[in-house]
Amino acid sequence: MTSHEPSSTELAELRSGLHRLARNLWWTWNQDAQDLFQELSPRSWQNLYHNAVAVLREVSDYELKVHLMEPEFRRRVTGVLQDFDAYLNEPNTWAHENASQLEEHPVAYFSAEFGFHETLPIAAGGLGVLAGDHAKAASDLGLSFVGISLFYREGYFQQAIDGNNWQTEYYSWLDPKNLPLEQVLDADGEPVKCSVRLGLSTVFFQAWRVNVGRCPVYLLDPYLDENEEHFKKLAARVYGGDSTTRIMQEILLGVGGVRLLRTLGIAPSVFHMNEGHAAFLILELVRERMAAGLSFDDAFAAAKAECVFTTHTPVEAGHDRFSPELMAYMAHKFAPQLGLTQEQLLGLGRVRPNDAHEPFCMTVLALKGSRSANGVSELHGAVSREMWTSLFPGKTVDQVPIGHITNGVHLPGWMKGAVRRFWYTQYCDWEKANGKATPEAPHIRTADAWERLVNSQDFWTRIMDPSVTSDEELWSLRYKLRRQLVEFARRRLLIQGQRISQRDFIEFDHLLSTDALTIGFARRFATYKRAPLIFDQFENMVRLVRDPQRPVQFIFAGKAHPRDDAGKSFIQKIIHLSKHSELKGHVVFIENYDIHVARQMTSGCDVWLNNPRRPLEASGTSGMKTSTHGCLNLSILDGWWREGFNGQNGFAIGPDSHPSDVAEQDRVDSLNLYKALTEQVIPCFYNRDADGIPRQWLKRIRSAISTLAPKYTTWRMVQEYVAKYYLTGK
Ligand SMILES: *Cc1c(COP(=O)(O)O)cnc(C)c1O
């Protein structure tokens, strides 16, 4: 199109545009933008783990300029940058129409972890991924939103498996220069610095901004020379170390986060605590108001009126508790600042305020100091009300003020590249057939139109019509995605084996089949998730995987917490069986589970297995990532699946109830899992018509896509938070 020779100003603008693009995570959910970075250096793109910032450091300015001299590449860069700017500047957002009250005073969202993308590994699991997806949807919706977290210089651990199949952990140092981070500077161009008191010391921190589309997320970073060495490394690792490190991280997050916002002149209308880790922010808000002259009671009531809290787990260990001694040492400044005795301060984190033996619980502080609280699925809301009844004397379980909003995922971010293209093409076909205008380029009218489309029920209903997407097309999409996963797994397994000869390449290419029913299980190896449950049926399992007519195969992945030996022994068991039993070749374990592995698996598997000990899976989100890819859930009716399952859009393991005895529950669930597999899943998958198409299976996929995809999204979830919690109570 533009065949004229570009001026050097034009080239410089495009070049700086690409740098700007690389430092905004918007590209992580825009396929055209990703393609540009990948093309600039395919090998760095793969080796540096899809890191746009690092790719641009690898390609010299001169090389970039030369690339931009090529008209077609220049046209595409221009198009992506136009889309990017249109997205950032879109005036008619959902929030503009529905939450304009928040425009001047944003929602401040505090989370100890954020999972945005594989290049920024500062999340331990689902909680962080949810926070990242919350921020992305807030951006799509145009919500006035700012995130607060910590910059973990060593991130979350990387997993390696030793000769005894035992998980070991290693860490690599994250260099901000190679990451999508911008240092927060003051008007003079100097790093902004704030401080918090930890024990007897003052600890300074700076901040880094992650641009998530329109929304900033600030990462607090105490790695400064003015801090003593042990404070400098305080935030080196996600939830790193013992409870001393943990309480210091949480004071930094809660108190430091509020101080940073004040320093930046940001005046939030709501403070949203994603889990109890950030609850010290309540005490900082109280301190501010007392400094302005209010009494403790009035200040506490005023702080409470600004805070909302989401609890994420019924698992006891998931609720931080600190001993009175640790609190007395680390938080000794809090009590005098708030005009309280140490015992009164401790009482704020106790169910029984006067029980001197009760530790200080962050969840209790968060519940006492928030105007509203919620769980993350209907069942989890009910379980949480029961769990915390004693905190609300005089109230029955049903009256406990904890509601629920079911979690979601950020759909545009989780859709695999090939799948985005596929659905986009199908939609264009629908438009053509219905006399609507079809754009030529692979980007659509205004830049946020794609986000709007994929989050709408109409979009999925339309393209799920068999006249738009035929069974044959759907089935070939499934084949493509399964092959991509199997090839990804073979590559990873080869590297894991670390012995690469020609023979190995051949051997590893025989692992797994591209035709077999592929069942995936990938999540944190917390014991309640019961990763090895299926192996309770070992003999039966051997029969299933070795069935020549209707073979089944399993792909596992997941990390155990560094101090969770029970979780590690689950990993050991699965890897051992995958290498040394009759299951070999049909069961594999992919190391180092992270967002990239999650994307491969939730797209490529045919079935997504989830067998937690009910009701401990508060929501679960990995199963939601599967829907747009045509992978079906096979799950216990816990968390979100209890609401999502409609009888046709996947499979349930067992009934909507559970035995109270844990051993009995494990026994029954393992039998029910085997029953669901052999009576429903396997026959349905292998029931092919004369053309070799599994019509019944595809019918389930259609039902899954149209009922789950538009519903279990953070687009819907954030809208609910706005309506139910962010806008009310003022
Ligand atoms: C989605 C995701 C999770 C959450 O999975 P659950 O279903 O909640 O267990 C955890 N880790 C990663 C890397 C994810 O992408």
The ligand as a MOL file (V3000), in Angstrom:
LIG
                    3D

  0  0  0     0  0            999 V3000
M  V30 BEGIN CTAB
M  V30 COUNTS 15 15 0 0 0
M  V30 BEGIN ATOM
M  V30 1 C -4.5560 -21.1980 35.3580 0
M  V30 2 C -3.3430 -21.5300 36.1120 0
M  V30 3 C -3.4280 -21.9930 37.4260 0
M  V30 4 C -4.7580 -22.2120 38.1310 0
M  V30 5 O -5.1780 -23.5070 37.9330 0
M  V30 6 P -6.2880 -24.2120 38.8720 0
M  V30 7 O -7.2980 -24.7680 37.9840 0
M  V30 8 O -6.8770 -23.1340 39.7250 0
M  V30 9 O -5.5630 -25.2190 39.6480 0
M  V30 10 C -2.2520 -22.2870 38.1000 0
M  V30 11 N -1.0580 -22.1270 37.5280 0
M  V30 12 C -0.9260 -21.6830 36.2670 0
M  V30 13 C 0.4340 -21.5200 35.6740 0
M  V30 14 C -2.0630 -21.3710 35.5180 0
M  V30 15 O -1.9240 -20.9250 34.2680 0
M  V30 END ATOM
M  V30 BEGIN BOND
M  V30 1 1 1 2
M  V30 2 1 2 3
M  V30 3 2 2 14
M  V30 4 1 3 4
M  V30 5 2 3 10
M  V30 6 1 4 5
M  V30 7 1 5 6
M  V30 8 2 6 7
M  V30 9 1 6 8
M  V30 10 1 6 9
M  V30 11 1 10 11
M  V30 12 2 11 12
M  V30 13 1 12 13
M  V30 14 1 12 14
M  V30 15 1 14 15
M  V30 END BOND
M  V30 END CTAB
M  END
